[in-house]
Amino acid sequence: MNSISRQMAMVKFYVRRIYHNLKVFAKWAVFSSITGLVVGAFSTLFAECLKLVTQFRTANPWMILLLPLVGIVIVFLYHIFHYKNDKGTNMVLSTIHAETELPFKMAPLIFISTTLTHLFGGSAGREGAALQLGGSIGNQLGRWFRFDEKDRRIVVMCGMSAAFSAIFGTPIAAVVFAMEVVSVGVMYYAALVPCVFASLIASKFARHMGIGPDTFLIKKIPDFLIVPSIKVILLAVCCAAVSVIFCVTLHSLGDFYRDKLKNPYIRIVVSSLVIVALTIVLHTTDYMGAGVPIIERAIAGHVVPLAFVWKIIFTALTLEAGFKGGEIVPSFCVGAAFGCLFGQLIGLSPSLCAALGMVSVFCGVTNCPITSLLIAFELFGYHGIPFFMIAISVSYLLSGYYGLYHDQTIVYSKYKTEYINRKARD
């Protein structure tokens, strides 16, 4: 009788456990689907707005002359909403660490200010802004559904995945990026199901609305032999250095501005005037916006030798002055331009090197190797996998603990199997 009772108790235990797991699954399946639809809709609208303003600016390059004026407008908007200390994507990461609260007012502010930045020729991306947009919307949805603090962290990651997926068109990478970027060395696997559902639904919604993914065709991929592999290793070493330079340039200029130009209005006007002057002197509009045209030309095998240097400078001047946008596509642009140049110099397919440079520099500035590999697959296909694996892994190791995001935590060392729990360097 005791044996039967124990067996019945065990059966009841497993039934309760299965019931609990099904409840958790149903909860996240429903909520992440809602998040995917809501964030996907906002992100699709955001992407369409950026597309329209980019087309208008391209047809009217004189718009860059109004950049100082729109800079004043952006600073004023953040002032009247009492949101002067904007930490951008850092605030999203900080919210997941439960160090700060992500306000819902970030969503309309980042939407409007990023659109204005792109319209008037600032050098900024879109995915970083999308992470802020998706994170703030997701956090607000979690509040409305009265989720506790731990569940709201998952919700923020859920919103990040949905926004990244909708705008960039890489749903697989979007899932992993939201879980990987927060704490290097540790992934929040509790967010896996929510991020998968939200990412796929947002991506499907965006494609249905005509926002297709950016995919590129690599012209020539050599056989996986010793000589091409050594050249790829050299490229990855250089890309690690470029990623560090990119991060240091952005953060150093930001520190200089905050130290020497404390007034945000003066800061953004001065930086705008420098951007306008450089644009006139260089006599090109290539460095306005995210830099997708440079990426396309680099993948095709053509590049201006110093394009990667100028893109770093323009992006730093734009984002550290107070304009809004993301750093991700500019990092792609820098990597593609440098990679193409490197390929031309060492006699390896410039098209392949541009693709390798894109994901290697992205890996270096975000410390996200798995995401980088998945982005390579989704953007370039599965040819040349060994080269992508080599480039990404080498860049990840050699880029050290530098990163774009101050609030990114490096949990485990890149060099030893030890727990270090430190913030990324600037």
URDAQUI-V235942 format. One record per backbone hydrogen bond with DSSP energy under -0.5 kcal/mol. NH is the residue of the N-H (numbers start at 1). CO is the residue of the C=O. E is the energy in kcal/mol with one decimal. If there is no record, write none. Layout:
nh,co,e
NH,CO,E
NH,CO,E
This chain:
nh,co,e
5,1,-2.3
6,2,-2.4
7,3,-2.2
8,4,-2.5
9,5,-2.6
10,6,-2.4
11,7,-2.5
12,8,-2.6
13,9,-2.2
14,10,-2.4
15,11,-2.5
16,12,-2.7
17,13,-2.3
18,14,-2.8
19,15,-2.7
20,16,-2.5
21,17,-2.5
22,18,-2.5
23,19,-2.0
24,20,-2.4
25,21,-2.7
26,22,-2.9
27,23,-2.6
28,24,-2.4
29,25,-2.9
30,26,-2.3
31,27,-2.5
32,28,-2.7
33,29,-1.3
34,30,-2.0
35,31,-2.8
36,32,-2.7
37,33,-2.0
38,34,-2.9
39,35,-2.8
40,35,-0.5
40,36,-1.5
41,37,-2.2
42,38,-2.3
43,39,-3.0
44,40,-2.2
45,41,-2.3
46,42,-2.4
47,43,-2.9
48,44,-2.5
49,45,-2.4
50,46,-2.4
51,47,-2.2
52,48,-2.3
53,49,-2.7
54,50,-2.0
55,51,-2.0
56,52,-2.2
57,53,-2.7
58,54,-2.5
59,55,-1.8
60,56,-1.1
63,60,-2.2
64,61,-1.5
65,62,-2.0
66,63,-1.8
67,64,-1.6
70,66,-2.2
71,67,-2.0
72,68,-1.6
73,69,-1.7
74,70,-2.3
75,71,-2.3
76,72,-2.3
77,73,-2.4
78,74,-2.0
79,75,-1.7
80,76,-2.7
81,77,-1.3
82,79,-1.7
83,78,-3.1
86,84,-1.5
90,87,-1.6
91,88,-1.3
92,88,-0.8
93,89,-1.9
94,90,-2.6
95,91,-2.0
96,92,-1.7
97,93,-1.7
98,95,-1.4
99,94,-2.9
100,94,-0.8
103,101,-0.8
106,103,-1.4
107,104,-1.6
108,104,-0.6
109,105,-1.6
110,106,-3.0
111,107,-2.0
112,108,-2.5
113,109,-2.7
114,110,-1.9
115,111,-1.7
116,112,-2.3
117,113,-2.2
118,114,-2.3
119,115,-2.3
120,116,-1.9
121,118,-1.1
122,117,-3.0
124,122,-1.2
125,326,-3.0
130,126,-2.1
131,127,-2.3
132,128,-1.5
133,129,-2.6
134,130,-3.4
135,131,-2.4
136,132,-2.3
137,133,-2.1
138,134,-2.7
139,135,-2.4
140,136,-1.8
141,137,-2.3
142,138,-2.2
143,139,-1.6
144,140,-2.5
145,141,-2.0
146,143,-1.3
147,142,-2.8
152,148,-2.1
153,149,-1.2
154,150,-1.2
155,151,-2.1
156,152,-2.2
157,153,-1.8
158,154,-2.4
159,155,-2.5
160,156,-2.3
161,157,-2.4
162,158,-2.1
163,159,-2.4
164,160,-2.5
165,161,-2.5
166,162,-2.4
167,163,-2.2
168,164,-2.3
169,165,-1.8
174,170,-2.3
175,171,-1.5
176,172,-1.6
177,173,-2.9
178,174,-1.6
179,175,-0.9
180,176,-2.4
181,177,-2.7
184,409,-2.6
186,183,-1.9
188,179,-0.7
189,187,-1.5
191,188,-2.0
192,189,-1.8
195,191,-2.6
196,192,-2.6
197,193,-2.5
198,194,-2.5
199,195,-2.5
200,196,-2.4
201,197,-2.3
202,198,-2.5
203,199,-2.5
204,200,-2.4
205,201,-2.5
206,202,-2.5
207,203,-2.4
208,204,-2.2
209,205,-1.5
210,207,-1.5
211,206,-3.0
212,210,-1.1
214,168,-0.8
215,213,-0.7
216,379,-2.5
218,216,-0.6
219,299,-0.6
222,220,-0.5
225,223,-1.8
229,225,-1.8
230,226,-2.4
231,227,-2.0
232,228,-2.1
233,229,-2.2
234,230,-2.2
235,231,-2.2
236,232,-2.6
237,233,-2.3
238,234,-2.1
239,235,-2.6
240,236,-2.2
241,237,-1.6
242,238,-2.5
243,239,-2.5
244,240,-1.8
245,241,-2.5
246,242,-2.6
247,243,-2.2
248,244,-3.0
249,245,-2.7
250,246,-2.1
251,247,-2.5
252,248,-2.8
253,249,-2.2
254,250,-2.0
255,251,-2.4
256,252,-2.4
257,253,-2.7
258,254,-2.4
259,255,-1.7
260,256,-3.1
261,256,-0.5
261,257,-2.4
264,262,-0.6
267,263,-2.5
268,264,-2.1
269,265,-1.9
270,266,-2.8
271,267,-2.2
272,268,-1.9
273,269,-2.4
274,270,-1.9
275,271,-2.3
276,272,-2.7
277,273,-2.4
278,274,-2.6
279,275,-2.3
280,276,-2.1
281,277,-2.6
282,278,-2.9
283,279,-1.1
284,279,-1.2
288,285,-1.6
289,122,-1.7
295,291,-1.8
296,292,-2.6
297,293,-2.2
298,294,-2.5
299,295,-2.5
300,296,-1.4
301,298,-1.2
302,297,-3.0
307,304,-2.4
310,306,-2.4
311,307,-2.3
312,308,-1.6
313,309,-2.1
314,310,-3.0
315,311,-2.3
316,312,-2.4
317,313,-2.6
318,314,-1.8
319,315,-2.7
320,316,-2.0
322,318,-0.7
323,318,-1.7
326,125,-1.0
331,327,-1.8
332,328,-2.0
333,329,-2.8
334,330,-2.7
335,331,-2.5
336,332,-3.0
337,333,-2.5
338,334,-2.4
339,335,-2.8
340,336,-2.4
341,337,-1.9
342,338,-2.7
343,339,-2.5
344,340,-2.0
345,341,-1.8
346,342,-2.1
347,343,-1.2
348,343,-1.7
353,349,-2.7
354,350,-2.2
355,351,-1.8
356,352,-2.8
357,353,-2.8
358,354,-2.2
359,355,-1.8
360,356,-2.2
361,357,-2.5
362,358,-1.9
363,359,-2.2
364,360,-2.3
365,361,-2.3
366,362,-1.7
367,363,-2.4
372,368,-2.0
373,369,-2.1
374,370,-2.2
375,371,-2.7
376,372,-2.1
377,373,-1.9
378,374,-2.5
379,375,-2.5
380,376,-2.5
381,377,-1.6
385,382,-0.8
388,384,-1.8
389,385,-2.6
390,386,-2.3
391,387,-2.6
392,388,-2.5
393,389,-2.1
394,390,-2.4
395,391,-2.2
396,392,-2.4
397,393,-2.0
398,394,-2.5
399,395,-1.6
400,397,-0.9
402,399,-1.2
403,425,-1.6
404,365,-2.5
406,404,-0.6
408,405,-1.5
409,182,-2.2
410,408,-0.5
410,422,-4.3
411,184,-2.1
411,409,-1.0
412,184,-1.4
413,418,-2.6
418,416,-2.2
420,411,-2.5
421,411,-1.8
422,410,-2.3
424,408,-2.2
425,401,-3.9
